[in-house]
Amino acid sequence: GNAVRWTRSMKSAETGKKCQTRSTSFSAYRPNQYHSGPIRQPDFLGRDEWAKTFKTRIIKGLNGGSNFAGHYSLIEIGCGSHCRFAFVVDAFSGEVFRFPYGGEEQYQLGLVYSLDSRLVRATWSIIGAGSEVTCISQDLLWSENKFELVNEVTFKADQQGICSISY
């Protein structure tokens, strides 16, 4: 399922649903706590069994330590040319969460995130009529183990059909 919580004020270009507009500054969303010490491994035989197909990639990603929101590892996995999906793993509990976007539905998905912020900027492309490429960039806030859409920008791709991950 899609783990994005939609709120008010602005419509998503892709779904037409409304979303709230907030600050898009990464520093505005500091983590509540940081993790130090050993990272707890996921429970691939129980709670996180749904993710066991990617066990090797997830464990390898965890070995790099926390890289998102103070005590999480955001682990990106390639699934072909310009294809990517991701998991979020809590260093304290080992629980694995699905990142709400990825695969062929969000072609050229690029993610920007930081250990010092709960915000993720996800950018991808949609190929429309006449092969025109539209870029969508969303700022997603990690809160209570799910993502909330806080801002969206739609823009045209560059001359090579690439969507820049910064705006």
C-alpha positions, 0 to 999 in steps of 0.5 A: 500500500501507499504509505503517504498521508494526504492533507489539504491545500494543494493537488498532486499532479499525479493523483489529483489528491490535495496535499498541504504546503509547508516548508521545504527546508530540510533543516525545518524537520530535525529528527527527534533522536539519533541512534548510536551503537549496534543496529537491530536486524530486521525480523525476516522470519516474523514481522518483516517476512514480507521483505525477506526477498531483499534480505541481503540488500537490506542487511548490506544497507544497514551495515552503512549505518543510519543515514536518514531521520536520526535513526533510520536507514533509507536503503535504495535498490535498483530494479533496472535502467532508471528504476529504483525502489527503497526501504526504510529501516529503524535502527532501534527496532529493526522494523522495515517499512516500504518507501511509498514510491518506486519501480516503473511507476516513478521512472527515474526516481531520485531521492535526496535525504539526510541523517539530520532531517525527516524530510525526503525529496523524491523526484521522478518523470512521467512520459506523456503524449508526444514523449513529453517528459514531465517531472514531479518532485515531492517533499515527504515528511517521515512522521509516526512511521509513514510519509506525509506529502508536504510539498509538490512541484511539477516542471519540465525535464531538461533537453535530455529528458532528465529531471533534476532532483533539486529545485 
